[in-house]
Amino acid sequence: MADTWDRGGRSLRWRLGMIVGGALVGGAGVALYLHPPILIWLLSGALVAGGALLILSGICARGR
């Protein structure tokens, strides 16, 4: 019976990752629905993180 379950397809790790990822995205959607000001914090945090990444990339880049 165990060999009928494992006939290729996605691994257990992949499936658990998809379940956890879906729960996180769904939870974020519920949080945004219940508390819309969270969207401002998420957007500003993403912009700050992106800006920091660009600045660090420019600082750490090797010159010619």
N, C-alpha and C positions, 0 to 999 in steps of 0.2 A: 504494500500500500504506500510505502514511503517513496518508491520510485515513480509512482504515478503523479505525485505532487510536484516533483522536481523535473519538469520536462522543458527546460529552457525558460525563456522569458526573463523578467526582471528579478534582480536579487532581493533578498529580504531587506538589506540595507537601503537599497534604492526605494523600495516601497515605504519603509519607515520614514525615510527622508522626505518623501512626497507627502506623507500624512502629517508630519511635523511642520513642513513648510506650508501646507494648506491651512493647518490650524493657526499658524502665525499670521498668515495673510488674512484669513477670516477674522481672527481676533482684532487685527489692526483695523479692518473695515468696521467692525462693531464699535470699537473705541472711537473711531472717527465719526460714526453716526451719533453716538451718545455725547461726545465732547468735540465738536467741530474745531475749537481753537487748537487742538493737538496738531491739526494739519499745518498750521503756521510754524509750530516748533519742528515738525518733521521736515518741512521744506527748508527752513532756515538751517537746520542741522545738516541736511544734505548739501546745501550750497557751501556752508563753512567747511565741511569735510572735502568737498571737491576742490575748493580754493586752496586748502591746505595741501592737498595732494599735488596740485599744480605748482605751488610754491616750493614744496620739498623736491619735486622732480627737477625744477629749474636749479635749485641749490646743489643737488646731488649729481647732476649730469656732468659727465666728463667733457672737457673741452678738446679741441683739436690740437 
